[in-house]
Amino acid sequence: VQAIEAAESIEGLAGVVRELVDESRAVQDLVGQAQQRMASDHARARALEDQVRALEDELRKLSDEVGTDALTQVANRRGLMQAFAAEAARREREGADAPLAVGLIDIDNFKKLNDTLGHAAGDKALVALAAAVRQRLRPVDHLARFGGEEFVVLLPGTALPEAQQALTRLQRALSAALFMHEQAEVFVTFSAGVTEWRPGETLESALERADEALYEAKRTGKNRTCTA
């Protein structure tokens, strides 16, 4: 504006206007270049996101094929069904002398943990729980991640009272353990419901009873095991 006011002739004013136009075009060119770089960066970011999603899908597919949960490295649902089929067949061969207990484990206050510390802490809690439980189970027992924060345990040759005692011992052991997240100590507990599989029934039917017992454990104070 000052340059325009200072112009002493039409020619001078025209020169000022040309300079302004040139500057404006230069600015537009810079803006256009910046927009192109941003578009290119966004495109690369989208491509990387697509690659990550594809790799995650492939990992889930591979995990399903091998029957192992990718996060916790225990069995997934596929692995659980394979283990159950083998144990049910053995139970039917050997009769009442080979009971099979089915337990359902659920981390206490998992949503609060995720909301407070973030999903990374939630993942660490799942890994820590799986490792602690697996470490304390017998070699013949089976542990599987059933979904979310739920796990299933199969305890071959274990009657219902002994299965309840075994899960209660696990709870006490876990109450004395912790994991570190961002230099903070985090304690994890779980509630459990356990039942005895009845010959001829599906695993889903047994898990429905275990889920009822799990609900009772949650309702009556958490960090305990109830039976059904």
Phi, psi and chi 1 to 4 in degrees:
 res  aa     phi    psi   chi1   chi2   chi3   chi4
   1 VAL       -  -44.1  174.0      -      -      -
   2 GLN   -62.0  -39.1  -68.2  176.6  -11.7      -
   3 ALA   -64.4  -39.1      -      -      -      -
   4 ILE   -66.2  -43.5  -67.3  174.4      -      -
   5 GLU   -65.4  -29.8  -68.8  175.7  -13.5      -
   6 ALA   -82.1  -10.9      -      -      -      -
   7 ALA   -65.1  133.8      -      -      -      -
   8 GLU  -100.0   -6.7  -63.5  178.8   -7.8      -
   9 SER  -152.2  170.9   64.3      -      -      -
  10 ILE   -62.0  -38.4  -65.2  -62.3      -      -
  11 GLU   -66.3  -42.0  -70.5   77.8    6.3      -
  12 GLY   -63.3  -41.3      -      -      -      -
  13 LEU   -64.1  -40.5 -179.5   60.6      -      -
  14 ALA   -63.0  -38.7      -      -      -      -
  15 GLY   -64.1  -41.1      -      -      -      -
  16 VAL   -62.3  -43.3  170.4      -      -      -
  17 VAL   -62.3  -41.3  170.8      -      -      -
  18 ARG   -62.3  -40.3  -77.8 -165.5  -64.0  -88.2
  19 GLU   -62.8  -41.9  -71.2  177.9    3.4      -
  20 LEU   -63.7  -41.3  -69.6  174.5      -      -
  21 VAL   -63.0  -44.0  169.7      -      -      -
  22 ASP   -61.4  -43.3  -69.3  -19.1      -      -
  23 GLU   -63.3  -41.5  -70.2  178.4    1.8      -
  24 SER   -61.2  -42.4  176.2      -      -      -
  25 ARG   -64.9  -38.3  -72.8  173.5  177.6  169.0
  26 ALA   -63.8  -42.0      -      -      -      -
  27 VAL   -63.4  -42.9  170.1      -      -      -
  28 GLN   -60.9  -40.8  -71.4  177.6  -14.4      -
  29 ASP   -61.5  -43.1  -70.9  -18.7      -      -
  30 LEU   -63.5  -42.9  -69.5  173.9      -      -
  31 VAL   -62.7  -43.5  170.4      -      -      -
  32 GLY   -61.5  -42.0      -      -      -      -
  33 GLN   -63.4  -41.9  -68.0  172.1   10.6      -
  34 ALA   -63.5  -41.8      -      -      -      -
  35 GLN   -63.3  -39.7  -71.2  175.2  -24.7      -
  36 GLN   -63.4  -41.9  -71.1  178.2   -7.4      -
  37 ARG   -63.1  -42.8  -74.3 -164.1  -61.2  -89.5
  38 MET   -62.6  -43.7  -69.8  176.1   61.6      -
  39 ALA   -61.6  -41.2      -      -      -      -
  40 SER   -64.9  -41.9  177.4      -      -      -
  41 ASP   -63.5  -42.3  -70.6  -17.7      -      -
  42 HIS   -62.8  -41.3  -76.1  -49.3      -      -
  43 ALA   -62.5  -43.3      -      -      -      -
  44 ARG   -64.0  -40.1  -76.7 -163.0  -63.9  -90.8
  45 ALA   -63.5  -43.4      -      -      -      -
  46 ARG   -62.9  -40.2  -74.9 -165.7  -62.9  -91.2
  47 ALA   -63.3  -41.7      -      -      -      -
  48 LEU   -65.0  -40.7  -72.0  173.1      -      -
  49 GLU   -61.3  -42.6  -71.1  176.0   -0.7      -
  50 ASP   -61.7  -40.5  -69.1  -18.9      -      -
  51 GLN   -64.8  -42.2  -70.6  178.1    3.8      -
  52 VAL   -62.7  -45.3  169.0      -      -      -
  53 ARG   -61.6  -41.0  -78.8 -165.7  -68.6  -91.7
  54 ALA   -63.3  -41.9      -      -      -      -
  55 LEU   -66.0  -40.1  -71.0  171.8      -      -
  56 GLU   -63.4  -42.3  -71.0  175.8  -17.1      -
  57 ASP   -62.3  -41.8  -70.1  -18.2      -      -
  58 GLU   -64.9  -39.4 -174.3   65.0   22.0      -
  59 LEU   -64.5  -43.4 -179.4   59.0      -      -
  60 ARG   -62.8  -39.9  -79.5 -168.6  -68.3  -90.6
  61 LYS   -63.4  -45.1 -179.0 -180.0  177.0 -178.5
  62 LEU   -64.4  -39.5  -69.7  172.7      -      -
  63 SER   -62.2  -43.2  -65.0      -      -      -
  64 ASP   -62.5  -39.4  -71.1  -19.4      -      -
  65 GLU   -66.0  -36.6  -70.8  175.5   -5.8      -
  66 VAL   -93.8   -5.0  -59.6      -      -      -
  67 GLY    77.2   22.5      -      -      -      -
  68 THR  -123.9  135.5  -58.5      -      -      -
  69 ASP   -72.6  128.7  177.8   61.4      -      -
  70 ALA   -65.3  -34.4      -      -      -      -
  71 LEU   -78.5  -52.7  175.8   64.2      -      -
  72 THR   -93.9  -13.6   60.6      -      -      -
  73 GLN    63.2   23.9  -65.5  -58.8  -59.5      -
  74 VAL  -106.5  178.3  -60.3      -      -      -
  75 ALA   -62.2  148.6      -      -      -      -
  76 ASN   -97.8 -166.5   57.3   16.1      -      -
  77 ARG   -60.9  -39.3  -74.1 -169.1  179.4 -137.0
  78 ARG   -62.3  -47.0  178.6 -174.8  176.9   91.7
  79 GLY   -63.0  -36.8      -      -      -      -
  80 LEU   -62.4  -46.1  171.0   64.1      -      -
  81 MET   -63.7  -36.1  -65.0  -51.8  -61.1      -
  82 GLN   -65.5  -44.7  -68.3  171.3  -19.8      -
  83 ALA   -64.9  -41.6      -      -      -      -
  84 PHE   -63.7  -42.9  169.5   73.2      -      -
  85 ALA   -59.2  -41.5      -      -      -      -
  86 ALA   -67.7  -42.8      -      -      -      -
  87 GLU   -71.0  -36.9  -66.6  -62.1  -17.6      -
  88 ALA   -65.4  -40.5      -      -      -      -
  89 ALA   -63.6  -41.2      -      -      -      -
  90 ARG   -66.1  -40.5 -172.8  176.9   67.5   83.8
  91 ARG   -61.5  -41.9  169.9   71.6  166.5   81.0
  92 GLU   -70.0  -30.6  -68.9  179.0  -17.4      -
  93 ARG   -71.0  -43.0  -74.1 -164.9  -50.5  -89.8
  94 GLU   -91.3  -14.2  -60.9  179.7    9.6      -
  95 GLY    80.2 -156.0      -      -      -      -
  96 ALA   -65.4  -16.8      -      -      -      -
  97 ASP   -75.4   -4.4  -68.2  -25.1      -      -
  98 ALA  -127.0   68.5      -      -      -      -
  99 PRO   -65.4  159.4   25.4  -34.2      -      -
 100 LEU  -133.1  114.0  175.5   60.7      -      -
 101 ALA   -92.9  141.3      -      -      -      -
 102 VAL  -121.9  119.7  178.2      -      -      -
 103 GLY  -116.2  145.7      -      -      -      -
 104 LEU  -119.7  122.1 -172.6   59.6      -      -
 105 ILE  -111.9  137.5  -70.9  173.8      -      -
 106 ASP  -137.3  125.9 -174.2  -87.0      -      -
 107 ILE   -63.1  134.4  -65.4  179.6      -      -
 108 ASP   -75.6  138.5  -67.0  -34.7      -      -
 109 ASN    56.3   37.5  -54.3  -46.4      -      -
 110 PHE   -67.5  -40.3 -172.1   71.3      -      -
 111 LYS   -62.4  -41.4 -176.0  178.8 -175.7  -57.2
 112 LYS   -63.0  -39.6 -179.1  179.7  178.6 -179.5
 113 LEU   -61.4  -45.8  174.9   65.7      -      -
 114 ASN   -63.1  -44.8  -91.5  -23.3      -      -
 115 ASP   -67.1  -33.7  -68.3  -16.2      -      -
 116 THR   -83.3  -47.0  -56.3      -      -      -
 117 LEU  -107.6  -11.2  -61.8  178.6      -      -
 118 GLY   100.6  164.6      -      -      -      -
 119 HIS   -68.3  -26.8  -70.8  -76.6      -      -
 120 ALA   -62.3  -40.5      -      -      -      -
 121 ALA   -67.2  -37.3      -      -      -      -
 122 GLY   -61.2  -42.3      -      -      -      -
 123 ASP   -62.9  -41.4  -73.8  -12.2      -      -
 124 LYS   -62.2  -38.4  -76.9 -173.3  177.8 -179.6
 125 ALA   -63.1  -42.1      -      -      -      -
 126 LEU   -62.8  -44.5  -66.0  169.4      -      -
 127 VAL   -64.5  -43.1  172.5      -      -      -
 128 ALA   -64.6  -42.3      -      -      -      -
 129 LEU   -63.5  -47.5  174.0   69.0      -      -
 130 ALA   -59.7  -43.5      -      -      -      -
 131 ALA   -66.0  -42.3      -      -      -      -
 132 ALA   -66.3  -41.6      -      -      -      -
 133 VAL   -69.4  -46.3  173.0      -      -      -
 134 ARG   -60.5  -38.2 -176.5  170.0   52.6 -178.1
 135 GLN   -62.8  -30.1 -179.8 -178.0    2.3      -
 136 ARG  -101.6   -3.8  -68.0  166.7  175.2   83.5
 137 LEU   -82.5  161.0  -70.0  176.5      -      -
 138 ARG   -75.7  159.1  -57.3  169.2  -58.3  174.7
 139 PRO   -58.2  -27.8  -26.3   35.3      -      -
 140 VAL   -83.1  -12.4  -63.3      -      -      -
 141 ASP   -79.9  163.4  -62.2  -29.8      -      -
 142 HIS  -128.1  139.5  -55.7  -84.0      -      -
 143 LEU  -127.5  133.8  173.6   65.7      -      -
 144 ALA  -141.1  143.9      -      -      -      -
 145 ARG   -82.6  121.0 -173.6 -179.5  178.1 -168.7
 146 PHE   -90.2  -22.2 -165.4   59.6      -      -
 147 GLY   147.4  137.2      -      -      -      -
 148 GLY    59.4 -124.1      -      -      -      -
 149 GLU  -101.8   17.1   68.7  -89.4   28.2      -
 150 GLU  -101.4  140.8  -74.7 -170.6  -27.3      -
 151 PHE  -129.3  152.9  -66.3   81.3      -      -
 152 VAL  -116.9  137.3  171.4      -      -      -
 153 VAL  -118.2  136.8  -69.8      -      -      -
 154 LEU  -111.0  125.5  -58.6 -180.0      -      -
 155 LEU  -118.8   91.1  -55.2  173.4      -      -
 156 PRO   -66.1  146.3  -18.4   31.6      -      -
 157 GLY    65.6   23.3      -      -      -      -
 158 THR  -123.7  118.3  -52.5      -      -      -
 159 ALA   -74.4  166.9      -      -      -      -
 160 LEU   -58.6  -47.4 -168.8   54.6      -      -
 161 PRO   -60.7  -40.2  -22.8   34.4      -      -
 162 GLU   -68.7  -34.5  -72.2   74.6   23.0      -
 163 ALA   -66.1  -41.6      -      -      -      -
 164 GLN   -61.7  -42.4 -176.8 -178.0   24.5      -
 165 GLN   -63.6  -39.8  -67.3  171.6    9.6      -
 166 ALA   -63.6  -43.2      -      -      -      -
 167 LEU   -70.5  -33.8  -71.1  176.3      -      -
 168 THR   -64.8  -39.6  -60.1      -      -      -
 169 ARG   -62.6  -39.5  -74.0 -166.0  -61.2  -88.3
 170 LEU   -61.5  -41.9  -80.0  174.5      -      -
 171 GLN   -62.6  -42.5  -73.9  166.2  -34.3      -
 172 ARG   -65.2  -40.1  -69.5  172.6 -179.1  167.8
 173 ALA   -65.9  -39.7      -      -      -      -
 174 LEU   -70.7  -31.3 -163.3   63.0      -      -
 175 SER   -64.0  -23.5  -63.7      -      -      -
 176 ALA   -93.6   -0.6      -      -      -      -
 177 ALA  -106.0  168.7      -      -      -      -
 178 LEU  -160.1  169.0   56.7   88.6      -      -
 179 PHE  -134.4  160.2   69.7   92.6      -      -
 180 MET   -99.2  135.3  -59.7  -63.1  -65.1      -
 181 HIS  -136.9  115.2  176.5   69.7      -      -
 182 GLU    50.7   48.9  -64.4 -179.1   -8.0      -
 183 GLN    64.3   20.3  -61.0 -178.7  -24.0      -
 184 ALA  -118.6  141.9      -      -      -      -
 185 GLU   -81.0  130.4  -64.0  179.7  -14.3      -
 186 VAL  -123.8  125.6 -179.0      -      -      -
 187 PHE  -100.3  143.0  -69.3   87.0      -      -
 188 VAL  -127.5  132.8  176.0      -      -      -
 189 THR  -123.9  166.7   63.9      -      -      -
 190 PHE  -140.2  155.0   69.2   83.4      -      -
 191 SER  -105.8  155.1  -61.5      -      -      -
 192 ALA  -145.0  149.1      -      -      -      -
 193 GLY  -125.6  139.2      -      -      -      -
 194 VAL  -137.1  144.5   64.1      -      -      -
 195 THR  -142.5  170.2 -170.0      -      -      -
 196 GLU  -105.9  128.3 -170.8  170.3  -34.5      -
 197 TRP   -64.8  137.3  177.2   71.2      -      -
 198 ARG  -100.8  126.5  -60.5  164.5 -175.6  170.5
 199 PRO   -51.0  132.1  -28.0   36.1      -      -
 200 GLY    97.1  -19.1      -      -      -      -
 201 GLU   -87.5  161.9   75.3  172.6  -17.3      -
 202 THR   -79.9  161.5   62.3      -      -      -
 203 LEU   -63.2  -35.3  176.9   59.1      -      -
 204 GLU   -60.2  -38.9  -72.4   76.0   11.1      -
 205 SER   -64.9  -42.9  -64.8      -      -      -
 206 ALA   -64.6  -38.7      -      -      -      -
 207 LEU   -69.0  -28.9  -74.4  173.2      -      -
 208 GLU   -62.9  -42.2  -74.2  178.8    4.5      -
 209 ARG   -67.0  -42.2  -70.3 -163.2  -54.0  -81.3
 210 ALA   -61.9  -35.2      -      -      -      -
 211 ASP   -67.2  -36.9 -171.1   52.3      -      -
 212 GLU   -62.9  -42.5  -67.2  173.4    1.0      -
 213 ALA   -67.2  -37.4      -      -      -      -
 214 LEU   -61.8  -42.5  171.2   61.9      -      -
 215 TYR   -60.2  -40.4  175.7   79.3      -      -
 216 GLU   -63.7  -39.8 -179.5   67.9   11.9      -
 217 ALA   -64.4  -40.3      -      -      -      -
 218 LYS   -65.8  -42.5  -67.6  -80.7 -170.3 -177.6
 219 ARG   -67.5  -30.5 -171.2 -175.5   66.3   83.1
 220 THR  -100.7   19.6   54.2      -      -      -
 221 GLY   128.4   -9.6      -      -      -      -
 222 LYS    67.5  171.9  -58.3 -179.8 -179.2  178.8
 223 ASN    52.2   43.7 -166.3   24.2      -      -
 224 ARG  -150.1  168.7   58.4  177.6  -55.4 -172.8
 225 THR  -120.7  128.2  -61.5      -      -      -
 226 CYS  -115.2  159.1  -67.2      -      -      -
 227 THR  -116.5  159.7   61.8      -      -      -
 228 ALA  -144.0      -      -      -      -      -
